[in-house]
Amino acid sequence: MDKNNFSWLLLALLVLLFGVPIADDLTVSTAPAVRALLISCLLMIGVWSLRGTSRAFTLGITFVIIGVLSNILAASFPSQLFILASFMSLFAFLLLAISHTLKQVALENVISVNRLVGAICVYLLLGVIWAVAYSVLDLLVPGSFEEFSTIAGQGWDSEWLYFSFVTMTTLGYGDITPVSATAKALAYIQAVFGQLYVAILVAGLVSAYISGRQSDSKDSN
């Protein structure tokens, strides 16, 4: 398996995380098309990281095809159905990417650049997948959040990413507030997940480092 496979996934995530806010600030009038393009890029570039296993790669390609077509339709014909299809394909791809990445990150016995990049990817993927969940919730149940200034009700913009990562890191600025019970539950579950992931990741890396040092010490003796 290619030891640099997570570099493509990280690149795709960075394109999305930086591209969506820039699209909101600079191209408000064409933001739906730009966001559709950025999500499609995440799918197309990110799927390359799954090429190490044929089953995951095949599923990834399927989600990419569905996602790209849904994004084109959602940008061309604004409809809740097409937007939901786009979100669901992205959500499925993110779950697949998290599962595939976690397996490699958790099973590796040594600290490597690929493992560190994979661990970063999982954290970013968790933030994006919760952003998608928040946007779908607000699309289906409008008013689930207060002080959210969505752009013309388009169902997705950088504020969902902002709220997701602020919640996951427990910064809690308070400028966007979950109102409904489901929104509150998603928020506190994300906060718990975010803290547990960092704690478990650090423990795993320390354990791998100690095991590696002990193994090297035995070999030298």
Secondary structure, DSSP 8 states (H G I E B T S, - for coil): --TTHHHHHHHHHHHHHHHHHHHHHH-GGGHHHHHHHHHHHHHHHHGGGGTTSHHHHHHHHHHHHHHHHHHHHHHHS--HHHHHHHHHHHHHHHHHHHHHHHHHHHH--S--HHHHHHHHHHHHHHHHHHHHHHHHHHHHSTTSEES---STT-S--HHHHHHHHHHHTT----SSEE-SHHHHHHHHHHHHHHHHHHHHHHHHHHHHHHHHHHHHHHHH-
